């Protein structure tokens, strides 16, 4: 039979849990519709890169679930390969949670060298903003979501002064280039050029909220790179999170269960940092308490 001190401890924990539950703002999100309710418009032209016509696929959430925010998705492939046409499994889970997804192709290095890739990303962001009404989004709520080399582009775009992004998501991003990794990307591989093409160079105060995902068994882009990225973001006081997953390699989110888990985490992050910004009084000293609800 528990003693009085044990009963007191349990009572305290029970009261503390109740206070915590009542003080946290509710994360109100409607039940997610089936992925097959996502509608896709293929090969929409969003601009030109040099002589190349740039195209995207538009993924739209089911009617009644819209959150009026767009995510510009950037595929991986080491800048030399990859395509929007391989992205459905990664894009559909987050789209079904209410976001418009703009999945783009950008010029690969066999067609054009840097900075053509980031110029194409900026073209896609401008196109998304100028078409906000027809897309059903708020033009101030546009984020980039990038994967590997696309993660590089996502973070780079977030640090550019002319994009005005609301948030950034980066999956196993290559944010610190070396001369070896930059050989296929840059026209001239110098120390200065490598530094200027590395997204981590541009992180400073005012950088948009950023969420990072990385598999701890990744040997293509080491997870330590994302750990360093988080440190730099935190040093700049940027709202940021890093989610790591044990035992999984590069592109772990190609597996549906991980794609779905990451979509949940991305959705929750965007809800807290962009759509309905809020603080948590129990965790942030000095934050104002929420008004007491009437019975």
N, C-alpha and C positions, 0 to 999 in steps of 0.2 A: 504493500500500500504506500503511495507516495507521501512524503512528509509535507509539512506546511510550506517549507521554502520551495519545494518542487511545485506544489500547487500554485504558489505565488508567482513563480517564474512562468508557468504555463498561462496563468491569467494575464500576466503582463504581455507575453508574446501575442496572446489572442487579441488584447486591446490594441497593441501596436499595429498588428496586421489590419485590424478594422479601420484604424485611423489612417493608415497608409492608403488603403483601398478607397476610402471616402475622399481623400485629399488629392489623389491623382486625377487629372482630366481623363475622361473616357476616350479611348481610341475607337471612334464610331466609324465603322466601315461596313458597307452592306455585304451580304454574302456574295462571294465571287461566282459569277456565272461560269458555265463550262467554257473551256478554251475554244470549242468549236463555234461559239457565238461571236468570236472576234472576226471582223470583216477586213479583208485585205484588198487593197488596190495596188496592182503591180506596175512597175516601170513608169512611174510618174516623173516627168522631166522637171528638175528643180534648177537647172542652170547649165552653164558651159564652163569647162576647164580647158583653156586653150581652144583646140579644135574638137575636143571631146564633149559629147552630150552627156551630162550627168543625170543619173536616174535614181529614184528611191522607190521603196515599197512602203505604202501607208497601212499601218495596222490600227484599226479603230475598235474601241471597246463597245460592248453591247449597250444599247439605248437604256438610259436610266442609271448607268454606273459611272458616267463621265466625271472626271475630276478637273477638267479644263486645264490640263497640263500636258505638254509635249516632251517626249524623250527622243533625242536624236541619237540613234545607235550606230556605232562605228565598229566594223568587223576587224578581226585580227588577220594575221598572215605574214608578219614580218615586213609589211609594206610592199612586198613583191608579189603577193598572191592573196586569195580570199575574195569573198563576194557577199553581197547582201542576200543572195539566194540560199545561203547556208544558215541563215540566222533564225528561222522560224521557231525552233525549239527553245531558243534563249529569249526571244522577244515576246512570244505569245503569253507566257505566264504573267509578266508585268502588265501587258496591255489589258488582259482580262481583269485586272484590278482597277481599271478606270482611266488609264493613261493612253494618249495617242502616241504611237511609236512611229517615228520617221526613220526608216532603215536605209542607209545610203551606200552607194558605191562612190569611191573616190579614186583618183588616178593612182595607179600603182607605179613603182619605180621603173618598170620596163617602158612606161609611157612618158613619165616626167619625174624629175628629181625634186627633192625638198626645195622650197616650201609649197610645192603644188598641192600636197596632201592636206595641209592645214588650210590652205586657201579654199579648197573644195568643201571642207567642213564648215568654214565660215559662210560660204555661199549657201549651204544647207540651212544653217541657223538663220540667216537673213530671210531665206525663202519661207521657212517655217513661221517666222515672226510676221512677215508681210501677208501670209495666208491664214493668220490666226482665226479670223472670222469663219472662214469656210471649214477650218479644221475643228472649230468649236473649242478653242483654247484661249487662255489669257496670254497675251504676247509677252508678259513679264514673267511667265512661268514656263521657261524652256530650260531643259537640262541636257547634258550629254551623258551617254552611257557607252563606254568603250571597253574592248576586250583585247588584251595583249598589246599589239601595235596600235589597235584602236583605243586602248586605255591611254597610251601615250598621247594620242590626238585629243582624247576627252579632257585630260588634265591640262594639256597645252592650251586648248580652246578656253578652258575655264580661267586661265591666267592671262588671256589676251584682253586688253582694255576695250576692244571694240565689239565684244560678243555679249556682254551683260547677261551672263547666264545666272539662273536661279540656283543651280546645284550641279554637282558632278558625281558620276558613279564610275568607278574604274575597277575592272576585273583583271587581276594579275598584270598590272600595267608596267610597261617598260619606260620608266620615267627618268632614268639616268643612263644616257648613252655613253659608250666608250668608242674609241676609234675603230675597234673591230666590229662592234654591232652597228656602227653608222656607215660602214663602207657601201652598202647597197642603197642607202637613203640619201646621203649628201653628195653634191657634185664635187666639193672639195673638202676632204677630211682633215681639217686642222683642229688644234685644241680649241680655238675660239669658236669655230663652227659647231663643234660637238657640244660645247657649253651652251651656245645660243639655241641649239635644237633640242636641248634637254628640258622637259616641262618643269622639273623641280626648280629650275633657275628662277621661275616667275611666281613662285608662291610667296605671298606677302599678305599683310593685313587687308581685309576686304575681299580676299579670295572666297568664292562661294562655298557653301557647305558641301562636304565631300565624304562619300562612303566608299570603302575599298574592300575587295574580296580577294582572297588568295588561298590556294591549296598549299599545305605545308610540305608536300612531297614534290613540289614543282621544281624541276631542274632546268627548265627553259628560261624562266624569269624567277630568280630566287626569292623566297618570301621575305628575306631580310631587306630587299629593296622596298617592299611595301611598308615594312616596319619603320624604315628610315623616312619614307614619305609621310607616315603618320606623325613622326616626331617633328618634321619640318612644318607640317600643317598646325600642330598644336603650339609650336613655338610662335607661329604667326596668329595665334588665337582664332583659328578657323574651326568652326564646328565640324568635327570629323570623327569617323569610326573606321576601325579595321576589323573585319570578320575573317578569321582563318579556319580552315577545315583540315582535320588530321587525316593523313594517309592518302590524300588525293593529289593528282598531278595538275599540270597545266590544262586549261580548258575543262576543269572538273564539272563545270555547269553544263556540259553537253549531256550529262545524265539528267533525266527529267526531275528526279527527286531533289537534286541540288539546284537546278534552275528554279524550281518552285520555292525552295527555302530562301534562295537569294532574292526572289521577287517579293516574298513576305518582308524580308529585312529592308529592302529598298523602299517598298511602300511605306513601312513604318517610319523610316528615316525621313522621307519626303513629307509625310504627314506632319511630323514634329518640327521640321526645319523650314518648310516652304508653305505648305497648304494651310496648316493651322499651328503656327509657331506658339510654343508654350514652354513654361518652366515647370519644374517639379519641386514644390516647397520643401518636401522632406529631404531632398538631396542637395538643394542649393541654398546655403545660409543667406538670409536677408531677402529672399524672394517673397513677394507678396502672397499671402494666403488667398485661396479662392473664396468667393463669397459663400457663406453658409446657405445650403439649400433649405427651403422651407419644407415642412413635412407634408 
